[in-house]
């Protein structure tokens, strides 16, 4: 019986690793197979810019959220304290994500003298802020007595030892909600009047969303402890806060 459980565990981890490798591989290949967003940038420049933008935006996201918690005297952390933002705090969490995504590429492109942004970037920025807030309210809710949010319904933060299935379903919904409400509208606006199905929907929305989901799926399947104890849950929250801006930037700007 023990050997059977060990075999199942090994197969689960191996499957998770394979899913991650295949998804990341397909995501990288998508860069080489799709038309460059900015024709003057080579493939290596695009990949380099995507990495830098993601890391810088994730860092700004973490700093801004920590400052917001300090000012408002919240104690949410990265999800390991049994409480999640709702209502106004969810909107603030959204702004700590979307503001860096809007401003960091502009600053980076200016400093590095790289044409990263399309001319209509600032026209799309208000929609990123607004729809990002809506996405966070959908996920985290407006309040326990009004709308608790999808995250609370699927994987309540007060319930310890969530199952991998619950976590994978939650991450898939995160990917659908955030990339569908932030990346897709942004790309439609900046590519107007000629957005294309292959570029706008598949290469720059679906593939980055799959990349984010794959990264989180590998973490969940290879490290089940991230679903059980407080340090593990905090680690999963921190890594999610890093992966999400990285893949959002990859879809929006590269």
C-alpha positions as CSV (number, residue, x, y, z in Angstrom):
1,X,0.0,0.0,0.0
2,X,2.8,2.4,0.9
3,X,4.6,1.6,-2.3
4,X,1.4,2.3,-4.3
5,X,1.0,5.7,-2.6
6,X,4.7,6.5,-3.3
7,X,4.3,5.6,-6.9
8,X,1.1,7.7,-7.3
9,X,3.0,10.6,-5.6
10,X,5.9,10.2,-7.9
11,X,3.7,10.1,-11.0
12,X,1.9,13.2,-9.8
13,X,5.1,15.1,-9.4
14,X,6.5,13.9,-12.7
15,X,3.3,14.8,-14.5
16,X,3.4,18.3,-12.9
17,X,7.0,18.8,-14.0
18,X,6.1,17.6,-17.5
19,X,3.1,20.0,-17.8
20,X,5.3,22.8,-16.6
21,X,8.1,22.1,-19.1
22,X,5.7,21.7,-22.0
23,X,3.8,24.9,-21.1
24,X,6.9,27.0,-20.6
25,X,8.4,25.5,-23.9
26,X,5.3,26.3,-25.8
27,X,5.2,29.8,-24.3
28,X,8.8,30.5,-25.4
29,X,8.1,29.1,-28.8
30,X,5.2,31.4,-29.2
31,X,7.6,34.4,-29.1
32,X,9.5,33.0,-32.0
33,X,6.4,32.0,-34.0
34,X,4.4,35.2,-33.6
35,X,4.9,38.5,-35.3
36,X,6.9,41.0,-33.2
37,X,4.8,43.5,-31.4
38,X,7.4,46.2,-32.0
39,X,9.1,45.3,-35.4
40,X,12.4,47.1,-34.4
41,X,13.0,44.7,-31.5
42,X,14.6,41.3,-32.1
43,X,13.4,38.1,-30.4
44,X,16.2,38.2,-27.8
45,X,15.3,41.9,-27.0
46,X,11.7,40.9,-26.6
47,X,12.5,38.1,-24.2
48,X,15.0,40.3,-22.3
49,X,12.4,43.1,-22.0
50,X,9.7,40.7,-20.8
51,X,11.9,39.3,-18.1
52,X,13.0,42.8,-16.9
53,X,9.5,44.3,-17.0
54,X,8.0,41.3,-15.1
55,X,10.6,41.4,-12.3
56,X,10.4,45.2,-11.9
57,X,6.6,45.2,-11.9
58,X,6.5,42.3,-9.4
59,X,8.9,44.1,-7.2
60,X,6.9,47.3,-7.3
61,X,3.7,45.3,-6.7
62,X,5.2,43.8,-3.5
63,X,6.5,47.1,-2.2
64,X,3.3,49.0,-2.8
65,X,1.2,46.3,-1.2
66,X,3.5,46.2,1.9
67,X,3.2,50.0,2.2
68,X,-0.6,49.9,1.8
69,X,-0.8,47.3,4.5
70,X,1.4,49.4,6.8
71,X,-0.6,52.6,6.2
72,X,-4.0,50.9,6.6
73,X,-2.8,48.6,9.4
74,X,-4.0,45.5,7.5
75,X,-2.6,42.1,8.2
76,X,-3.3,40.1,5.1
77,X,0.3,39.2,4.2
78,X,0.5,36.8,1.3
79,X,-2.6,34.8,2.3
80,X,-1.3,32.7,5.1
81,X,-3.0,34.5,8.0
82,X,-6.5,33.2,7.3
83,X,-7.8,36.5,5.8
84,X,-7.9,37.9,2.3
85,X,-8.7,41.4,1.0
86,X,-12.3,42.3,0.2
87,X,-14.0,45.4,-1.0
88,X,-11.8,48.5,-0.6
89,X,-8.7,46.5,0.3
90,X,-9.2,44.3,-2.8
91,X,-9.3,47.5,-4.9
92,X,-6.1,48.7,-3.3
93,X,-4.5,45.3,-4.0
94,X,-5.6,45.7,-7.6
95,X,-4.0,49.1,-7.9
96,X,-0.7,47.9,-6.4
97,X,-0.7,45.4,-9.4
98,X,-2.0,47.5,-12.2
99,X,-0.2,50.8,-11.5
100,X,3.3,49.2,-11.9
101,X,2.1,47.3,-15.0
102,X,1.1,50.6,-16.5
103,X,4.1,52.8,-15.4
104,X,7.1,50.5,-15.2
105,X,7.2,49.7,-19.0
106,X,7.0,53.4,-19.7
107,X,9.9,54.2,-17.4
108,X,11.9,51.2,-18.5
109,X,11.4,52.0,-22.2
110,X,12.5,55.6,-21.6
111,X,15.6,54.7,-19.6
112,X,16.7,51.9,-22.0
113,X,15.6,53.8,-25.1
114,X,13.5,50.9,-26.3
115,X,10.1,51.3,-28.1
116,X,8.2,49.0,-25.9
117,X,4.8,50.8,-25.7
118,X,2.4,51.3,-28.5
119,X,1.0,54.9,-29.1
120,X,-2.4,54.1,-27.6
121,X,-0.9,52.7,-24.3
122,X,-2.1,55.6,-22.2
123,X,-5.5,55.4,-23.8
124,X,-5.8,51.8,-22.6
125,X,-4.4,52.5,-19.1
126,X,-7.7,53.7,-17.5
127,X,-9.3,50.4,-18.7
128,X,-6.5,48.4,-17.1
129,X,-7.1,50.2,-13.8
130,X,-10.8,49.8,-13.9
131,X,-11.0,46.2,-15.1
132,X,-8.2,45.2,-12.8
133,X,-10.3,46.4,-9.9
134,X,-13.4,44.6,-11.2
135,X,-11.3,41.4,-11.6
136,X,-10.1,41.6,-8.0
137,X,-13.6,42.2,-6.7
138,X,-14.8,39.2,-8.6
139,X,-12.0,37.0,-7.1
140,X,-12.0,38.4,-3.6
141,X,-15.5,39.8,-3.2
142,X,-17.0,43.0,-1.8
143,X,-17.7,41.5,1.7
144,X,-18.8,38.3,3.5
145,X,-22.4,39.5,3.8
146,X,-22.7,40.8,0.2
147,X,-20.5,38.9,-2.3
148,X,-17.7,36.8,-0.8
149,X,-15.8,36.3,-4.1
150,X,-14.8,33.3,-6.1
151,X,-11.6,32.7,-4.1
152,X,-13.5,32.4,-0.8
153,X,-16.1,30.1,-2.3
154,X,-13.6,27.7,-3.9
155,X,-10.8,27.7,-1.4
156,X,-11.7,29.6,1.8
157,X,-8.6,31.1,3.5
158,X,-9.8,29.9,6.9
159,X,-9.8,26.3,5.8
160,X,-6.5,24.6,6.2
161,X,-5.2,21.8,4.1
162,X,-6.8,22.7,0.8
163,X,-6.7,19.9,-1.8
164,X,-4.5,20.2,-4.9
165,X,-7.8,20.0,-7.0
166,X,-9.2,23.1,-5.2
167,X,-5.9,24.9,-5.7
168,X,-5.6,24.1,-9.4
169,X,-9.2,25.1,-10.0
170,X,-8.6,28.4,-8.2
171,X,-5.4,29.1,-10.2
172,X,-7.2,28.4,-13.5
173,X,-9.9,30.9,-12.5
174,X,-7.3,33.4,-11.6
175,X,-5.8,33.0,-15.1
176,X,-9.1,33.3,-16.8
177,X,-10.3,36.3,-14.9
178,X,-7.1,38.3,-14.8
179,X,-5.8,37.7,-18.3
180,X,-9.3,38.0,-19.8
181,X,-10.1,41.3,-18.0
182,X,-6.7,42.9,-18.2
183,X,-4.6,41.6,-21.1
184,X,-7.3,41.0,-23.7
185,X,-9.0,44.4,-23.5
186,X,-5.6,46.1,-23.4
187,X,-4.4,44.3,-26.5
188,X,-7.7,45.1,-28.3
189,X,-7.3,48.8,-27.6
190,X,-3.6,49.1,-28.5
191,X,-4.0,47.0,-31.7
192,X,-7.1,48.9,-32.9
193,X,-8.4,49.1,-35.5
194,X,-7.0,45.8,-36.6
195,X,-6.8,43.3,-33.7
196,X,-6.4,39.7,-34.9
197,X,-7.6,36.5,-33.3
198,X,-4.2,34.7,-33.5
199,X,-2.3,37.6,-32.0
200,X,-4.6,39.3,-29.6
201,X,-6.5,36.3,-28.2
202,X,-4.1,33.3,-28.6
203,X,-0.5,34.5,-28.6
204,X,-0.9,37.4,-26.2
205,X,-3.7,36.3,-23.9
206,X,-4.2,32.6,-23.8
207,X,-0.5,31.5,-23.9
208,X,0.6,33.9,-21.1
209,X,-2.4,32.7,-19.1
210,X,-1.4,29.1,-19.6
211,X,2.2,30.0,-18.6
212,X,1.0,31.5,-15.3
213,X,-1.3,28.5,-14.6
214,X,1.5,26.1,-15.5
215,X,3.9,27.8,-13.1
216,X,1.4,27.7,-10.3
217,X,0.4,24.1,-11.1
218,X,4.0,22.9,-10.9
219,X,4.5,24.6,-7.6
220,X,1.3,23.0,-6.2
221,X,2.0,19.5,-7.5
222,X,5.6,19.5,-6.5
223,X,5.2,21.3,-3.2
224,X,1.9,20.2,-1.6
225,X,3.1,21.9,1.6
226,X,2.2,25.2,0.1
227,X,-1.4,24.2,0.6
228,X,-1.1,23.2,4.3
229,X,0.9,25.3,6.7
230,X,1.2,29.1,7.0
231,X,4.8,29.4,5.7
232,X,3.9,27.3,2.7
233,X,0.7,29.3,1.9
234,X,2.7,32.5,2.3
235,X,5.3,31.2,-0.1
236,X,2.7,30.3,-2.7
237,X,1.2,33.7,-2.3
238,X,4.5,35.5,-2.8
239,X,5.4,33.4,-5.9
240,X,1.9,34.0,-7.3
241,X,2.6,37.7,-6.8
242,X,5.8,37.4,-8.8
243,X,4.5,35.1,-11.6
244,X,1.3,37.1,-12.3
245,X,3.0,40.5,-13.2
246,X,5.6,38.7,-15.2
247,X,3.1,36.9,-17.4
248,X,0.8,39.9,-17.6
249,X,3.7,42.0,-18.9
250,X,4.6,39.3,-21.4
251,X,1.1,39.4,-22.8
252,X,0.6,43.1,-22.8
253,X,3.9,44.5,-24.0
254,X,6.1,41.9,-25.8
